[in-house]
Amino acid sequence: MKNSSQRKSLLGDIIRVLTGNIVAMVAVLVLNIILSRSLGPAGYGVFNGLLVVAMISGALVQMGIHRSAVVHLGRKDYPSTAVLGSVATLWLVASIMAMLASLVTYFILQNQAYSVVMILLVITGIPFAIGVIYLSGCYLGLDRVKQANRLYYSAPIINVVLTLIMVVWFHLGVTGALLATLISSVTVFSITVARLRKEFPFRFSADRELLGSLVKLGMVYAFTFILLQLNYKVDILLLQKMVSSADVGYYTLAVSVSEQLWLLPYAAGLVLMSRTANSDSRENAVKPVGPLLRWGFLLSIIGSLAIVYIAPILVPLIFGRDFSGSVAVVKAIIPGIVAFVVFRILESNLAGLGKPWLAVYALLPSLLINVVLNFILIPKFGILGSAWATNISYIVATVIYLITYVRYTKMTIFYLLMPKRSDWVELKEAFGKGVGRFGRRG
């Protein structure tokens, strides 16, 4: 009975997080509609190109503290206030490094479409974007999934309102869109830090032992995270040097639409990692993975078929006819997006167990394949070639990691992927409870 109750509670948390993610998805969709229609393909491409540089720079220097904080707070080997103070110190260091890395990257790119004001807006927002990521990890480590989830959907909602003001009302273009992004990050970060410090009055800490422990485990998470982000974004970086800004706009919009299929695995991974880090045994930590993976994969397949069917109608209708070029990319990239659902759920479980290095075995060859195929296929097939390269790399990563997970946990691939009747019963009960609690608690 206890295991059944724990599983239902886990699924309930996932449904609540999923509900919050849907709110975020709607906000991001509205934001993309506003930006695509207001900026056009070229402006939309410039906007995303600027942000991609900051995202990758941030990924390179975050030191994996987000996930290391989850494990350290979950295991409770150190006082929570001490861990939070050490995380704050490492946030300051990571922010400075990411800002410098981004400046160097912009200098190397020498993109004439990037004005000094645009670059400064992106650079200024980096510490707050990293801070929100670190805060999310802290809340997950404290087993407060609701607060961590709130960080995910608050910024997009604020961003939509500010973008309407800056871009639509004041016609500030790409600069206005970047300003809206900056203000939304600052707002969410500032409010969250103030709330967290009321309960845990932490300060910047220089505890060498704790800092060393956070960084030591974090660096392994960081390497995995860098490989993951490069797999996500390296195609866009390469496209910026090989195709037009309009084609980059088509591609980034298509990827944004397709990646909505990751809403469920993101919700599952968020809750699963928090619960795994706070679990009292490895056996209890891996028990819920089978049902989560089976339903996540099945629902992603169903969702992908829906996207392929409605994309030719909705993309031009919602984003404008200028973005009709995105439809073919949406259809082309779907197989890889669906396959990677398996990787994302399994990786969250082993990451919560403190085994981040296992993902390297899958992500490193995947990244190499991604880069090589992009160089081969983009000159011949343009953005469709990049989509095919992404498909192959995602599928390779998923197959390798699935085999790795099965060997580590002694489960079978059949058990992990084949749906059972009991899954449906538990999902119905959890959905009813999850939506009810989300409505009562926000």
Secondary structure, DSSP 8 states (H G I E B T S, - for coil): -HHHHHHHHHHHHHHHHHHHHHHHHHHHHHHHHHHHHHHHHHHHHHHHHHHHHHHHHHHHHSTTHHHHHHHHHHHTSS-HHHHHHHHHHHHHHHHHHHHHHHHHHHHHH--TT--HHHHHHHHHHHHHHHHHHHHHHHHHHTT-HHHHHHHHHHHHHHHHHHHIIIIIIS--HHHHHHHHHHHHHHHHHHHHHHHHHHHS-------HHHHHHHHHHHHHHHHHHHHHHHHHHHHHHHHHHHS-HHHHHHHHHHHHHHGGGGHHHHHHHHHHHHHHHT-S-HHHHHTTHHHHHHHHHHHHHHHHHHHHHHHHHHHHHHH-GGGTTHHHHHHHHHHHHHHHHHHHHHHHHHHHTT-GGGGHHHHHHHHHHHHHHHHHHHHHHTHHHHHHHHHHHHHHHHHHHHHHHHHHH---HHHHHS--HHHHHHHHHHHHHHHHHHHHH-
